[in-house]
């Protein structure tokens, strides 16, 4: 195995200097000069009332107009994609119900899902949006969706039922299998018609991803780069206003909700995380989902009318272990001891400023979801792993570790030690790794923190090229509860020669549940035909996670999206029905804008 080069972190960065480094000391003035030179567009004070502004790091030359392949397509990985190519529906992460957009209804008839579009929809090129669009889109996704994904790969037949509806037959459907199908972001048959017609015929002939005949189609489809993006939403691209520094979307009156939205234009400034923060301080941005540092959050306090829209996180940051490289971690007492050495609130504060929350239940699910699955009485039984040096020492001694001259040693007498890896440029990961290093070293466990390159940390994690890795827990992409345990147990845990990942044995002995096959339980939680069976599997996995702590949750993501009120936008609604949605998957501010509830200053 080739070892990935590490970038050492500062060895002498104590807590006081850490706090200053992320902005909790005296506020610097260096940003003021940058702001003065920042050419973000019209000054906020001179902006038209009918304009809504955002920010995203786009590249009009490098990114294609092939919106059917979202990675690499212009603005398609931003929340603003909902404005020009709305999803079929928004999913409410709190109520687990649909808020339909382009789709009027989606209903099950046995193993068949009938998806019907709203009548009267039009594309920005003047063509009608109908069942042919839907059929061709679904067929292309059946061919192109990753085989491991849920929804499209399980479709066995497709059929147009009328001018607006399509029937999709599933192989052994289960609750939630339709999520990505109903949410699908539809692209136009006028752009993709040849691909769509070919895909419909291929799916009808039983061809699927990887089969003979698909390879040629796939290579052509990926390489396809149309001249324009045909839009279905309330906004469309104005070719005359697409530039390196900003893109202007204009009202698309023929599009869905085109006459109902409150703003005539949406301007999206170009900016990475740091540039976005400067634009926000300058009052150029009405709403941003880009990451902000603790120092940025402090600087925002001086911007009149600027507040935060809080979005909950459905994952968090913690530690993933490599049980093959460090077999001493197989002892649950060691894992628990290491957890008791970490101050999650301190680490979260340094890593994320106010944009984090602590971990209360250590259930593998974020606390918000744990409270939906378990009763308060059940959660009261969960073990907590707060900072407790005495308990950590007790657990290590029970595991046979000894402390000599201030240094902890393994049962065989060798010095204990770990390397903890973050990721270059992932500030919250870097700062988390540094603080774990400091906490464990202070306790007498030799620890080195370093960073791996940002180009492919997923490959490093999968290859098991680490001892301890700062890594996510929970799941921000799958609203169904089982997604968290897929992430915790299965992702980066192939346990093969080339990709051992965590090398965590999924058949475990639980003090309360006995022998448990976690991989099988993930499948039950995902595919069981009844909610009761799914919930039982979920509860078992959460209890086992809490008892065995296969990875350590340290803090939970909380997203504080800067939002400017009183300049262009009258106000942002904190009580929106979809306010518990994941910020990047089902953003309720974009839904509010589409629905016409987000209004300009009058």
N, C-alpha and C positions, 0 to 999 in steps of 0.2 A: 504494500500500500504506500502511495506517495503522500508524504506529509505536506499539508498545505502551509505555506509560510505564514507566520503570525506577526502581527504588528504589536509590539509591546505597549502596554498602557503605562501611565505614569506610576512610579512606585511610591512616591512620597506625597501623594495627593490626599491630605487628611480631610476630615469632614468639613472643617471650616473653609478650606480652600475649594473643596468641591462645591459648597454652597455659593461661594463667590463666583466660581467658574460658570455656574448656570444662572447667575443673575440675582442672587439673594443678598449680595453685598451692595456696595454703592453702585448706583446706576451710572454707566459710562455715557459719554457724549459722542462716541465715534459714529453712532448711527445717524446723528443729525446731519453730518456732512454727506452721507450716502443719500439721505432723504432729499437733500437739496438738489442732488444731481440726478435723482430718479425721474426718468421720463416715462411716467405711467400713462400718459394720455391727458384728457381734460381734467382740470382741477375740479375736485368734488363740489366746490361752491358754485361752479359754473355749469355743472351737469344738468341736463334736461331732466324734468321730473318724470318723464316717461321712460327712463333708462334704468335698468338693473345691471349691476356690475359684479363680476366674479373674477377668479384668477385660476390659472392652470398652466403647467409647464408643457405646452404643446410645441410642435415643430412642423410648420406648414410644408416644408420641403421633404423632410424625412418620413413623415407620416402619410399613409395612403388615404384614399377615399373609399377603400373597400371596407365598409362598415360591417359586413357580414363576418369579417375576421377582426374582432374587436382589438386584439393586441396589435398595436402599431397603426391603428386607424385614428384619424384626426378627432380628438375630443371624446372618443368612445369609451375611454377608461375614466372619464370624469363624471361627476354627478350631473353636469349640464347636458349630457346625452339624452336625458329624459325630456328635455325641452324641444329637441328637434326630431328625435326618434323615441317616442314613449314606449314603455313596456306594454304588454298586453294588459297587465294589472300590477298594482302595488300590493305587497303582502304586509299585513299588519302583524308585527312580531310579538305584540302583546296579546292580542285576541286570537291570533292565528286565523284570521279571516281575510277575504279578498276585498280590495277596493278597485273595481274594474276601470280600465282606461280605454284602450282601443278595443278590447274584448268586452262584449256585452254580457256574456254568460259562459260558464264552463261547468258542465254537469256530467256526472257518471251515469251510464246505462250499462250495468253489468261490468264487463271488462273494457268497455268503450268509453272514452272521454270525448264528449261533444263540445267543441270550442266554436263559439259564434262571435263574429265581429259586430260592432255597432254599424247600423246602416248609415249611408250617406258620407262616409269618410273619403277623403281625397288625398292624393299625393301632391307635393308641391309642383310637379310637372303637369298637373291637371288630370292625370289618369285616376280612375277609381281604385279604392282599396277594397278588395273583395276576397272570396274564398280561394281564388287562384293564388293570390299572394300568400295566404295562410298555408295552403297545401304545399306550395313550392318551398316555402321557408321551413316547414316541418320536415320535408324530405331531405333538404340540404343538411339540417341539423342532425337527422338520424344518421347520415353518412359522416358528418364532421365532428359531432360531439365526442369527447374522450370516452373510451369504452368503459372507464371506471365511474363515469358520472351517472347521475340518477335522472331518469325521465326519458329523454330521447332514445338512448340505446335500448330501452326496453320496449319500444314501439315495434309491433310486428306488422301492422297494416295501417295504411292511410287511405282515406276516401273523402271526396267532396260530397257533402250531403245536400247542399243547396248553394245559393249565390253568396252566402256569407259564412257558412259553417263547414267544418271539417271533423270527421270522425277519426280518432286515433285509438287503435286497439293495442292493449298492453298485454305483455306476457306476465301473468301473476302480479297484478297491480296491488299495491299496498298504500296505506294512508300517507299522503305527502308526495307520492311519486310524480304527481302532476305539476309540482312547483315550478320547475324550470320551463315546462311546456306552456303553462298559462302566462308566466312572466315574460316569455320570449319577446325580444325586441325585433319587430318585423321590419324587413327591408323590402324594397320595391321590386315587383316582377318586371317593371320596365327597365330596370338596371340589370337584374340577375336572371331574366327570363330563360335564356339558353341553359344556364346552369340549373335553374329550377325545374325545367321540363325534363332534362336529363336525369336529375336526381329523383323525380317522381317515378320515372320508368325503372331506374335502378332499384329503388326500394321495393317497387312492385315485383321485381324479378328476384327479390331476396338478397340482393347485394348489400353488404354492410361494410363498415370501416375495416380496411386491411384486405378485403377480398380482391380477387382478380377483377380488374375493371375500375376499382376505386382509386388506385394509385395515380393513374393519368388524370382522372377528374380532380383529385385533390391537389396535384401540382398546379394545374391550370387555375383552379379556384383560389388558391393561396396567392398566386402571382397576379391575379386580376386586379387592375387599378382603374376604376372608372374616373371620368373627368369631374364628376360632381356627386354630392350627396343629396339624393332625393329624400325629402323630409315628409313626415306625417303629423308632426306635432304642431304646437302653436307658434313655433319659430322655425325659420329656415336660414340657410347661409346666404349672405349677400356677397357675391363674388367680388364686387368692387370694394368691400370692406374686410377683406382677408389679408392681413399683413403679418410681418414677423412679430410685431409687438402686441397686436391684439386682433381679435376676431369679433365681428359684430353680427349677431343674429337678429333678423328683423321679423316683425309680425307676419305670420303665415295665416291669413284669414280663412283660407280654405282648409287648413289643417285642424286636427282635433283641438277644441277649445280655443281656436285662433281668435275668435271675437270676444272671448271671455277673460283672457289674461289681462292683468292690469298694466303691463308695461309694453311699450311699442318696440323697444330694443333690449337685447341682452348683450352687453359687452364683456368679453372674457379677455382679460389681460394675461400676457405671458409672464410666468414667474415661477421659480422653484420655491422651496420652503422659505429661504431667507429673503428672496426678492418679494415674495408675497407678503411677508411680515412688514417690509418697508412700505409697500403700497398700502397696506392696511393702516399703518401709522400716518400715512399721508392723507387718509380719508378717501382713497380711490376705490376701495372695495366695499361692496355691501354685504357680502357673505363669502366665506372661504372655508374649505374643508382641509386645506393643506396643514401639515403638522407645524406647530409652533413650539419654540423652546420656552423654558421657564423665564428666561430673560425677555423674550418677546412678549409674553403674557404680562410681565410687569410694565413694559413700555406701553402696552395698549391702554393702560389705565389713564394715560394722559390724553386720549383721543375722545373728544366730546361726542356723545351719542353712541359710542361703541360699547357693546355688551357681548356676552357669550350666549349662544344657543347650545344647550347641553344635549348631547346625544349619548346614550348608554353604550358601553362596550360589551361585546359578547365573547371576548377573549381577553387574555392577560399575558403578562410577561413572567417567566419563571425560569427554572433550571431543569434541563433534560440531561439525564445521566447515560453514560455508555457503560453498561454492566459487563461487557466483555473486556474492555480496557481497564476497568477499575472494579474487579470482582468484590472488593470489600463493601461496595455499595449495595450488594445483594442482601445485606443484613438490614432489615427495615429499621432497626434501632439506630443505625448509622444515618440513614436518610432523615429520620425524625430529628436526630441531634443536629444535623446540619441545618435543618429548617429552623430550629429553635435559636440559632445563632444570628438570624437575619431579622432586622427591623423593617418590615414591609412598608410601613408608613414613611420612614426616613428614606428608604431606597426609592419608593415611588415619587416622593416629593422632589428629590434631587433629579431623578430621571425625567419627570414629566411636569414639574410645577404643580398646578392645580388640576391637571388633566389626567387624574388617576383616581382610583378608589382602592381601599384596602381589601383584603381577603378575610372573610369571616368563617366560612364553612369548610373550605378545602375539600370540596365535593367533586372537583373536576369540571363541573358546571360553574359559570359565574353565579354570584350570589343571587342576582335577579332571577335567574332561571331555577336555581335551587329552591327558592321560595315559591315558585310556581309548581314544582314537582312534589315537594315535601310539605308537611304541616310544620308549624312552629315547634310543636312538641317533638316531632321526629328530628328536626334540625338541632334541637337542644342536646341531643345525644351525640352529635358529631364532635370529634376531637379537634381541638384548635392547636396551632403551632406558632404561638406568639413568641416574641423574644424572651428567652429564659435560659440563661447560661447554666444555672444550677441543674436544670432538667437535662440540658445537653450533655453536661459532664456525666450525669448519672447514667444516661443512655449509652454513652460511649464506653463507660466502664463495664456496663452490663454486656456489651458486645466484645469485651476482652481488650479494649484499647487501654493504654496506660500513658500517663503524662510524666515525662522526665525532663528536667531542666527547662520547663516551660514549653516543651514540644510534645505533641501527641504522637504515639506510636501504635502501629497495628498489632494485632495479637502475636504475630511472628517476630516482633521487635523492630521491624523496619519503620522508618519515619513516614508518617502519613503525609500525603500531599496531592494537590489537584491543580490542573490547568483549567481555567474557566475562559471560554471564548465568547466574545461579542462579535459584532459585524462592523467593519469600517463604514463610517458615515451614518450608521443607525444610532443616533445620539442616545436614545433611551436604552438601547442594548449595551452600548459602550459604558454608560454611567452605571448601569445595573451590574455589569461584570466587575467594574472597578470597586464598587461597594461590597460585593460579595468577597472579592479578594481581601479587602481591608478587614471585614468582619471575621473571616475565617483565620486570617493571619493573627489578628489580635487575640484570638482564642487559643492560638498555638498550633493551628493546622496550616502547614506551609502551602500557600496558594499563590498562583501566578495568573494574572489576567492578561489576555491578549486579544487581538481582533483578527478575523479572517476577512479576505476580500469580499466586497459586496456583490461581485458579478455572479456568484453562484453559491451562496451559503447552503442552499437546499441540497446541492450535490455533496457538500462536505458533511452535512448532517446525515444524509442517507448512507454515505460511505462509512460512517462511524469514525471519521477522522477527528475525534475529539474525546476528551475525558468527561468534561461537564460543559454544556452549552447553554447560554442564555437563549431561550426559545419560548414560543407562544404555548399557551394552554387554552382550552376552550376552542370555539370556532366562530369566526365572524362572518362566514359565508353561508352557513347552513342554519336556517332558523329552527329546524327540527332538533330536538334535544340530543339525539344520537350523534349529531355532528361533532359535539364536544369530545365524545369518547372515541370517535374515529380519529380525531386529531391526537388525543392523549395517548392512545394505545397502538394505533395502526400506522399513522404517518411516520415515516423514518423509522420503521421497525420491521423491515422485511426479513431480517434474521437469515440472510443468505451470505455466501462467501464474499460477493462483491458489494453487497449493500446490507450490511448487518444493522446499520442505524443504531438504535438504542440497545439492541440485543436483549430486549426485555421479554422474558418468558410469559406468554399470555395465559397459560394455565397456572393459576395461583391458588394458594391456600389462604383463605380468609378466616380470621378468628370467629366471625359471626356467621359467615355464609358457607363455610366449608370449601371444598374444591370448586373453583369457578373457571370456566373457559371464557375469557373476556372477548375473544374474537367472535365466538358464537353469540355472545350476548349483544354485541354491537349489531350483528345481523338481525337478531330478534327485535331489538329496539327500533331498527330501521324498517323491517318488512313484516312484522307480525300483523295479522289481519284486524286485530282489535286494539283500541287505545289502552285497555287494561293490561294486555300482554306487553305492549311496548313500555308502559309505565313501570311494570314490575321489573323488567330488564334494566331500565334506566336507574331505578332505585338501587338495585343490586350493584350496578357498576359504580354509582356514586358512593355507596357505603364502602365498597372495596377500595376505591381510590382514597377515601378518607382514612381508612385503616392502614393501607400499605404505602401510601404516598409515593407512587412510582416516579413522579416528578414533583418539584416543589413550586406551587404557585406563590409568587411574591407580591404582585400587584395586578390590578385590573384596569384595562383601558377605560378612560372616560374622555369623550371628545368634546372639547370646548371650542365650538366654531365661532370665530369672530363675526359679529353681525352689526352693521351700522344702521342706526335708526334716526329718522328725522332729517336726513339729507336727500336721499332719493326714495327710500322705503319708509312708509309710515310706521311700521312696527312688525315684529315677528311674534307669532303666537306660541306661547309655551304650552298651551293646553290642547294642541292639535291631537286628534284621535290617534295619529300614527307617530306620536312623539317618542315612542319606545323603539322605533325602527333603527336598524343598523345604518350608520351614517353613509356608507358607500354603496350599500346594496339597495336600500329602499328609503331614500332621504326624504323626510317629511317636509322639509322646506321647499324642495323642488315640487313635491306633490301639491303643496299649498300654492305655489306660484302657478302651476298648471290649472288648478281648480279655480283660480281667480281670487283666492282668499288673501294673497299677499298683494298689498295695494301700494301705489306710489304716494308720495307726499302731495297733497293738494295745495 
